[in-house]
């Protein structure tokens, strides 16, 4: 007996393989939309930080001020489009009359996009990996404020891609020495000390409390490097 044409084709776990095949087109659709929209925006910096730190946190105003300064020197701002420090970054970009981009992800515990993302610069993603490509490919730098696992994920992904030569070097800034110093010390005293990374890898990022230093670090880099997509 031949199977019905539309019958499921289960793998060893009972998953219908047809669903996996069709998901490829969903992934392609997210990349196409992202590439089309992001290519038109122009030079941007991706700003990361916790969704849980609201206006009561001193880092909220710092993130807002940093993002406004980025627009003052000609960059748009890309965030995850959510609340907390992402909202602060988008607010700062709009305050500086710069482009305010939000790359949201569909999650059950996050409600849509914040009010400071430009409508024409909002892209909603279902797949984290497609979204992460946009953060890197169309950014001329990363500014990383205090955050959780997602923030660390973006930070270490950028370092990994630069370390392995999969993308060209671009400036990465950690802001908040009280928050990040312990991590940086661990990287140096454990990873570097045990030979897991090289001395030069410590130069892939800057740790600072100063918005001026962060902006200068970004702008000085592009006095000698060409602005363009990263891969």
N, C-alpha and C positions, 0 to 999 in steps of 0.2 A: 504494500500500500504506500503510495507516495504521500508525503506530508502536505498538508494544506499550504497554499502559497503564503498566507499571512500568519502561519503558526510561529510561535516564539522559537528562537534558536538559542537555547540556554547554554551557558558555559558551565564549568564544573561547580560553580557556586549558585547556579540557578538564575543568573542574570541574563536577560535577553540581549544577545550580542548586537541586535539591530539598533538598540538604543545607543550603544557605544559608537556605532558607525555614524548615526545621524548626529550625535553630539559634536562630531568633527565640524559640521557645517555651522553649528552654533558658535564654536570657538573661532572659526574663520570670520564669521560675521562680526564678532567683537573686535578682532584685529583690524578688519577693514574699516569699521566705523571709527575706531581709535586713530588709525593712521590718517584717515581723511581729515578728521577734525583737528587733531594735534598738529599736523603739518602746517596748517594755516595760521596757527596762533603766534608763532615767532618765539624768540628767546625767552626761556622761563627758568625758574629755579623751583625745585620740588621742596616743599616744607613739610616736615613730619613732626608729630607730637601726639600726646595722649588725647583720646576722645573724652577722658574722664576728668581732666583738669579744666575747670570752668573759670568764670571771671573772678572768683575768689582767690585763684592762684596767681602769684606774682609772675609766673611764666606766661599767663594769658596776655597781659599787656606787653610783655617783652616780645612775644611772638607777633602781636599786632604791629608793634613798632618796627620790628625787623622786616616784616613783609612790606610795610609802607616804604621803607628805605630801599628795598629791592626795586620797587616800581620807580622810585626817584632816579635810579641809575639805569633804567630801561628794561628791566626784566618783568615778565609776568610771573604769577605765582600759581603753582600746582599743588593741590592738597588732595587728601582722600575725600573731601567734601562733607565730612561728618561734623559732629559737635566738638566741644572742647578746644584744644589748641589748633585743630584744623579750621574751625570757625574763626578763631582769632586771626589766623593767617589770611583767610579769604577776606575778612573784614579790613585788615590792613591794606590788602591789595586794592580793594574798592575805594578805601579812603584816599589812597594815592592815585586814584584814577587809572590804575593799571589793570591788566587782564587778570581775572580771578577764575581759575580753572578748578573744577571739582570732579574727581574720578571716584564715584561712589561704588560701593560693593553691596550686593543684596544680602543682608544679614537679618535674622529674626529679631535681634535686639538693638538694631540701629534704625531710626526712623527717617529715611530719606536724606535729602541734601540740606545743608544749612542755608540760611537766608542771604549769604554774602557771596555765593557763587553766581557768576554771570550765566543767565539761562542758556545762551548760545555756546557756552564753554562747559557744559555739564555732560558727562558721559557716565552711564550706569552699566556696571559690569556684573556678570554672574561668576566669572572665573578669576580668581586671585592672580593667576600667572599671567593672564592677558593684561590685566590692570597694571601689574608690576612692570611689564615691558614699557608701558606708556610713561610711567614715572621716570624711568631711566633714559629711554630713547630720546625723549623730547625735552630733557632738562639739561641745563648748562651747569648745574650744581645741585647739591643737596644741603639743606640746613636742617639739622636734627635737634629738636627740643626734647625735653624729658617725655618719655613714653614707655609703653609696655612691649609685649612680644612683637606686635606688628611693626612698631618703630624700629626695634632691634633687627627685625627681619630685613627691612629696607636698607638699613645702615650696613649690615654685614653682606647683603647681596651686592651692594655697590662696591664695597672693598674687594669682594671675591672676583667680580667681573674685571675690575682694574688690575688686581694682582695677577690674574691669569691671562691678561691681554685680550679678553673678549670684547672689551670696550676701551676707548682711549681714556686717558687720565682726565678727570674733571674735579673741581674743588668740592670737598665734603667737610662740613663744619658741624661739630657737636657744640651746642650752646647749653651751658649750665654746669660749671665745674663741681658744684656741690653734689649734683646728681650723677654726673658721668665719671668723675675722677676715679672712683673705685673700680669701674669697668676698665678704664684705660690703664690703671696700675696693674690689674690682673692680666690684661693683654701683654703688658711689658714684662711683668715679673714671672708669669707662668708660661704663656705661649712663646714669647720671644726667648725667655731664659731656657726653655726646653727645646729650642730649635724648630718649633712648629711653624714659625714665620721668620722672615728675614728682617734685618735692621731697617732696610728701606721701606718695609711695609708700614712702619710706624709713621712714615711721612705721608701716608695716603689720606690723612685727615688732620684737622686742626681742632683743638679743644680750647674754648674761650668763654668768657662771660661778656665780652664786649661786642655790641652790635657793630661798632665802627670797625673793629678788627675783622669781623666776619665779612662785612661788605667789602672792605679793602682786599681781603684774601680772594674773594670772588672776582672783583674788577681787575686786580693785578694779574690774575691768571689769564684773563682775556686781552690783556695788553700784548701778550706774546703768543696766544693760541687763537685759532680760528673758531668761531661759533658755528655749530652745526649739529645735526643728529648724531648720536653716539654709536650707533651700529645699524 
